[in-house]
Amino acid sequence: MTLPQYLVPQHTLSVLMYRLTRCEVVWFKNAFIRFIMRQYNVNMAEAAETDLATYPSFNAFFTRLLKEGVRPIADSDIVSPVDGVVSQAGSIVSGQIVQAKGQDYSVLSLLGGDDALTAEFIGGQFATIYLSPKDYHRIHMPVTGKLRKMRYVPGDLFSVSPRTARTVPDLFARNERVVVTFDTELGPMVMVLVGAIFVGSMATVWSGQITPGYGKAIRQWTYDGDEAVTIEQGQEMGRFNMGSTVVLLLGEQVATFNDQIEADMPIQLGHSMV
């Protein structure tokens, strides 16, 4: 049910989960890991390390590496940045993105009121990909890009499950999020890492952990000169702790998504999108 999410202390519960997922008490972390494995049918055969005893905490298990070669990167201009399920995908029409059937929200609100950045995606495309607890939780580059800026936008921490997406208006534009902008050979690209209840933290490879702590003001970092970072297609750029959502924005220069990219489609890291 969605109603209780309006009433519970979302940030307090998420901080508690952050601490629990880093607990190194052996019996507790092992029980936590086994519960999630049973509940969500986690495929440990794909993990680089299959022995649960080697993970010092639940979070180490949750952000586990995959075996080399289990997620080949397609020969494609744009590939999926994560494992998950495509919630929605398509064209950005009149500055609006489809959240769920009958519900839209604006790119401007998603990007935290950045008018100049919003203008770069007029006529572009979006894809929203939901990661459940069973999925691989590292986020990789869909195309080679040079980091331009990163923006932390404070907000709520509603669940981002498909059910909540159907019932909470402007869900992805009201939840806490990290907006990362890259320049690519195909034009501008934004990856929005959307926080959610029990998502204890989000991190990037160049700056480490971004949340928590939770703030009340938008923060922005720009990167140039010695701080410029280029990340190749398929390389890791960040990670979630617990399930969440990535919203990918592409400019009008990028070819239309292929016919397979549609709502409710399971997708894996490296899968061709155009």
C-alpha positions as CSV (number, residue, x, y, z in Angstrom):
1,M,0.0,0.0,0.0
2,T,1.1,3.5,-0.8
3,L,-0.6,5.5,2.0
4,P,1.7,4.4,4.8
5,Q,4.7,5.7,2.9
6,Y,3.3,9.3,3.3
7,L,3.2,8.7,7.1
8,V,6.4,6.9,8.0
9,P,9.7,8.7,8.7
10,Q,11.3,7.8,5.4
11,H,14.8,9.2,6.0
12,T,15.1,7.9,9.5
13,L,14.2,4.4,8.3
14,S,16.7,4.7,5.5
15,V,19.5,5.7,7.9
16,L,18.6,2.7,10.0
17,M,18.8,0.4,7.0
18,Y,22.1,2.0,6.1
19,R,23.5,0.9,9.4
20,L,22.0,-2.6,9.3
21,T,23.4,-3.3,5.9
22,R,26.9,-2.5,7.1
23,C,26.7,-4.6,10.3
24,E,29.5,-7.1,10.4
25,V,28.0,-9.3,13.1
26,V,28.4,-12.7,11.4
27,W,25.2,-14.4,12.3
28,F,23.1,-11.2,11.5
29,K,24.7,-10.5,8.1
30,N,24.5,-14.1,7.1
31,A,20.8,-14.3,8.1
32,F,20.1,-11.1,6.2
33,I,21.8,-12.3,3.1
34,R,20.0,-15.7,3.1
35,F,16.7,-14.0,3.6
36,I,17.1,-11.8,0.5
37,M,18.5,-14.7,-1.5
38,R,15.4,-16.8,-0.7
39,Q,12.9,-13.9,-1.0
40,Y,14.2,-12.7,-4.4
41,N,15.8,-15.8,-5.9
42,V,19.2,-14.2,-6.3
43,N,21.4,-15.9,-8.9
44,M,24.8,-16.2,-7.1
45,A,26.2,-18.3,-10.0
46,E,26.9,-15.0,-11.7
47,A,28.8,-13.5,-8.8
48,A,32.6,-13.2,-8.9
49,E,32.6,-14.5,-5.3
50,T,30.0,-17.2,-4.5
51,D,31.0,-18.0,-0.9
52,L,28.7,-15.9,1.3
53,A,31.2,-16.2,4.2
54,T,33.6,-13.9,2.3
55,Y,31.3,-10.9,2.4
56,P,31.9,-8.9,5.5
57,S,28.5,-7.3,5.5
58,F,25.2,-7.4,3.8
59,N,26.1,-4.3,1.8
60,A,29.2,-6.0,0.4
61,F,27.0,-8.9,-0.8
62,F,24.4,-6.6,-2.2
63,T,27.0,-4.6,-4.3
64,R,28.9,-7.7,-5.3
65,L,30.9,-7.9,-8.5
66,L,29.8,-10.2,-11.3
67,K,32.1,-12.8,-13.0
68,E,34.0,-11.5,-16.0
69,G,32.1,-12.0,-19.2
70,V,28.6,-12.7,-17.8
71,R,27.4,-9.2,-19.0
72,P,28.9,-8.8,-22.5
73,I,28.6,-5.2,-23.9
74,A,26.7,-5.2,-27.2
75,D,28.2,-3.5,-30.2
76,S,25.7,-0.7,-30.0
77,D,25.8,3.1,-29.6
78,I,23.8,2.9,-26.4
79,V,23.6,-0.1,-24.0
80,S,21.6,-0.7,-20.8
81,P,23.5,0.8,-17.8
82,V,22.0,-1.7,-15.4
83,D,20.2,-5.0,-14.8
84,G,16.5,-4.4,-14.1
85,V,13.1,-3.9,-15.7
86,V,12.2,-1.1,-18.1
87,S,9.4,0.8,-16.4
88,Q,8.8,3.2,-19.3
89,A,10.8,4.4,-22.3
90,G,10.2,6.6,-25.3
91,S,10.3,10.2,-26.6
92,I,10.4,13.3,-24.4
93,V,7.3,15.2,-25.6
94,S,6.8,18.8,-24.7
95,G,9.3,18.4,-21.9
96,Q,7.4,15.6,-20.3
97,I,8.3,12.0,-19.4
98,V,5.9,9.1,-18.9
99,Q,6.0,7.8,-15.3
100,A,3.2,5.3,-15.7
101,K,0.1,4.9,-17.7
102,G,-1.8,8.2,-17.5
103,Q,0.9,9.9,-15.5
104,D,3.6,12.3,-16.8
105,Y,6.1,14.5,-15.1
106,S,8.5,17.2,-16.4
107,V,12.2,16.9,-17.3
108,L,12.7,20.3,-15.6
109,S,11.4,19.0,-12.2
110,L,13.4,15.8,-12.6
111,L,16.6,17.8,-13.1
112,G,15.9,20.0,-10.1
113,G,14.9,23.1,-12.0
114,D,18.0,23.3,-14.3
115,D,16.5,25.1,-17.3
116,A,19.7,25.1,-19.4
117,L,20.2,21.4,-19.0
118,T,16.5,20.7,-19.6
119,A,16.7,22.5,-23.0
120,E,19.4,20.0,-24.2
121,F,16.9,17.2,-24.2
122,I,14.1,18.8,-26.2
123,G,13.1,16.1,-28.8
124,G,15.2,13.5,-27.0
125,Q,14.4,10.2,-25.4
126,F,14.2,8.7,-21.9
127,A,14.3,5.2,-20.4
128,T,13.4,4.5,-16.8
129,I,14.9,1.2,-15.4
130,Y,13.8,-0.3,-12.1
131,L,16.3,-2.4,-10.1
132,S,14.8,-4.9,-7.6
133,P,16.7,-6.4,-4.7
134,K,17.7,-9.5,-6.8
135,D,19.5,-7.4,-9.4
136,Y,23.1,-6.5,-9.9
137,H,23.4,-3.1,-8.3
138,R,26.4,-1.4,-9.9
139,I,25.6,1.1,-12.6
140,H,27.7,1.3,-15.8
141,M,28.1,3.7,-18.7
142,P,25.6,3.2,-21.6
143,V,28.1,5.1,-23.9
144,T,31.5,6.6,-23.4
145,G,31.2,10.0,-21.8
146,K,33.1,12.9,-20.2
147,L,31.7,14.0,-16.9
148,R,30.4,17.6,-17.0
149,K,28.6,18.0,-13.7
150,M,26.8,16.3,-10.8
151,R,23.8,17.6,-8.9
152,Y,22.3,16.3,-5.6
153,V,18.6,17.1,-5.3
154,P,17.0,16.5,-1.9
155,G,13.6,15.0,-1.7
156,D,11.3,12.3,-0.4
157,L,12.2,8.6,-0.2
158,F,9.1,6.8,-1.5
159,S,9.5,3.3,-2.8
160,V,10.1,3.2,-6.5
161,S,8.4,-0.1,-7.1
162,P,6.0,-0.3,-10.1
163,R,3.0,-0.1,-7.8
164,T,4.2,3.1,-6.2
165,A,5.1,4.6,-9.6
166,R,1.4,4.1,-10.6
167,T,0.1,5.9,-7.5
168,V,2.5,8.6,-6.4
169,P,2.4,11.6,-8.7
170,D,5.8,12.9,-9.9
171,L,7.5,10.1,-8.0
172,F,10.9,10.3,-9.7
173,A,10.9,14.1,-9.5
174,R,10.0,14.3,-5.8
175,N,12.4,11.6,-4.5
176,E,15.9,12.4,-3.5
177,R,18.2,12.0,-6.5
178,V,21.7,12.5,-8.0
179,V,21.7,14.0,-11.5
180,V,24.9,13.2,-13.5
181,T,25.6,14.9,-16.8
182,F,28.0,13.6,-19.4
183,D,29.1,14.9,-22.8
184,T,29.4,12.1,-25.4
185,E,30.0,11.7,-29.1
186,L,26.2,11.4,-29.5
187,G,25.5,14.6,-27.6
188,P,24.5,15.2,-23.9
189,M,23.5,12.4,-21.7
190,V,22.1,12.4,-18.2
191,M,21.8,9.6,-15.7
192,V,19.5,10.3,-12.8
193,L,20.1,7.9,-9.8
194,V,16.8,8.0,-7.9
195,G,16.9,7.3,-4.2
196,A,14.1,5.3,-2.4
197,I,13.1,4.2,1.0
198,F,15.7,1.8,2.4
199,V,18.2,2.8,-0.2
200,G,20.9,3.5,2.3
201,S,23.3,5.3,0.0
202,M,24.2,6.2,-3.6
203,A,27.8,6.5,-4.7
204,T,29.9,7.3,-7.8
205,V,33.3,6.0,-8.8
206,W,34.8,9.5,-8.9
207,S,33.4,11.0,-5.6
208,G,32.5,8.0,-3.5
209,Q,29.4,8.1,-1.3
210,I,27.0,10.9,-1.9
211,T,24.1,9.9,0.4
212,P,23.6,9.9,3.3
213,G,23.8,12.4,4.8
214,Y,20.7,13.8,3.5
215,G,20.5,17.6,2.8
216,K,17.8,20.2,2.4
217,A,19.5,22.2,-0.4
218,I,20.5,21.4,-4.0
219,R,24.3,20.9,-4.3
220,Q,26.2,20.9,-7.5
221,W,29.7,19.9,-8.6
222,T,31.3,20.8,-12.0
223,Y,34.2,19.0,-13.5
224,D,36.8,20.3,-15.9
225,G,40.6,20.5,-16.2
226,D,42.3,18.1,-13.9
227,E,38.9,17.1,-12.5
228,A,37.6,16.0,-15.9
229,V,36.7,12.3,-15.9
230,T,36.0,10.2,-19.0
231,I,34.4,6.8,-18.4
232,E,34.3,4.2,-21.2
233,Q,31.1,2.5,-22.3
234,G,30.5,-0.5,-20.1
235,Q,32.7,0.7,-17.2
236,E,31.2,1.2,-13.7
237,M,30.1,4.7,-12.8
238,G,28.3,4.2,-9.6
239,R,26.2,2.0,-7.4
240,F,23.0,1.7,-5.3
241,N,22.6,0.0,-1.9
242,M,19.2,-1.7,-2.0
243,G,16.8,-1.4,-5.0
244,S,16.1,1.8,-6.9
245,T,15.8,3.3,-10.3
246,V,17.9,4.9,-13.1
247,V,16.4,7.5,-15.5
248,L,18.4,7.8,-18.6
249,L,18.0,10.9,-20.8
250,L,19.5,11.2,-24.3
251,G,19.4,14.1,-26.8
252,E,17.8,14.2,-30.2
253,Q,21.0,13.2,-31.9
254,V,20.6,9.6,-30.7
255,A,18.8,7.0,-32.8
256,T,15.4,5.9,-31.6
257,F,15.3,3.0,-29.1
258,N,14.9,-0.4,-30.8
259,D,11.5,-2.1,-30.6
260,Q,12.6,-4.3,-27.7
261,I,12.8,-1.4,-25.3
262,E,9.3,-1.1,-24.0
263,A,7.5,-1.1,-20.6
264,D,7.8,-4.2,-18.4
265,M,10.7,-5.6,-20.4
266,P,13.5,-7.2,-18.3
267,I,16.9,-5.9,-19.3
268,Q,20.5,-6.7,-18.5
269,L,23.6,-4.5,-18.3
270,G,25.2,-4.3,-21.8
271,H,22.0,-5.0,-23.7
272,S,21.6,-3.0,-26.9
273,M,19.1,-0.1,-26.7
274,V,19.3,1.4,-30.2
